Amino acid sequence: MIRISITAQAFEAISSTMPLGAVAYEAETTADGGRFIWIDRQASCQLDAMRRGDESYSDVILRISRLDATRRGRRRNPLTRR
């Protein structure tokens, strides 16, 4: 498992598409209100592969979430693509 920091908006995009308790995160927030989440190495590698230029993990999560919502007309989890 890998610990990453994401924005509150990216956290919402992930957590709103998964069952309660499915997102491993810490109760403590970052200085700007973001969250520390725990993801497996495969998810980390997938996020790294999708990054463009100087995008953060949050940028990737939000971009993929918007694309999925637009294409499918529904919200999907950007980490699992389900």
N, C-alpha and C positions, 0 to 999 in steps of 0.2 A: 504494500500500500504506500502511496505517495501523498504527502500533504501539500496542497496548493492553496493559494489565496485567490478568491474571486470576489467580484463586486456583488452588492446586494441584488442588483438586477439579474446578474447571471445566476446567482443562487436561486432566485425566484423562478427563472426559466427552467432550471433543473428540477427543483423540488415540486413545482406545480404539476409535473408530468409523471411523478413517481409516487408509489404508495407511501403513506406515513411510515417513517422509520427507515426507508430505503436509502436515503442520502446520509452518509456518515459525515457529520460536521461537528465542530467544536462550539460550545456555548459562547465562548469569548469571540467578540467581533474585532475586526481590524480598526485602526484609527479612523478610517473613512466609512465605517459601517459595513464593510465587506465581511465575508466568512472564510474560515479555513475549512476546507473539505478534504476528505480522504478518498482517493481514487486508486484503482489498481493500475499496474504498470502498463497494461494494454490500452486502457483509456488515456493514459498520459501520452503514450506514443501516438495514438490517433489524434489527440489534440495538437501535438507537436507537428504532425504531418499536415494538418489543416491550417496551421498558422501562416499568415501572409505578412511579409515584412516585419514590422515591429508590433504586430498584434499581440495582445495579452491573451491568456486563457479565457478571460471574461469576454473579450472581443470575439473570439472564435465561437464560444458557447452562444452568445447572443446572435451572431450572424447565422449560425446553423439553425438556431431555434426559429428565427424569422423566416429563413428559407423553407424550413419544414412546414411551418404554419401556413405560409403562402401556397406552397405546392399541394399540401394535403388538406388544407382547410381545417386542420386540427393541430393541437399542440403535441409534440413528441419530445422525448428526452434526447437532447443533443449528444449525450455521452453514449447512450446505448442505441440510439436511432430507432427506438421502439415507440 
